[in-house]
């Protein structure tokens, strides 16, 4: 029987980081990791929660799991 190594990795703001890299590879000039930004619910209907946030968003007090409405109140310029 072959030995296996199983690793569990926690990536900070994984969804946001992956989207930022994806965008940059496609020529976008803004790095989502360097501005107040988050991955979350529907901004138009103001429903849903924050799934991941950038470090600049964290400085405004935006938290994973809070509602989009709460996050936008803390950081009006938050890019979703």
C-alpha positions, 0 to 999 in steps of 0.5 A: 500500500502506498503512503499518502500525505493529506494536507488541509490548507487555509488560504486567507481570503481565498475566493477574493485572492483567486478572483484577483489573480484571475482578473490580473491575468486577463489584463485588469489593472486593479488588484482586488487584494490592494483595495477595499473589496469583498466577495459576497452577496448581491449588491443590487438587492443588498442580500447575502453575506461577505464570503471573503474580504481584502486586507484593506476592507478588514481595516474598515472592520468588514468581517466574513459572514456579515451582511453586505448591507453591514459591510457597505455601511462600514466601508461605502467604497467597498467593491463587491 
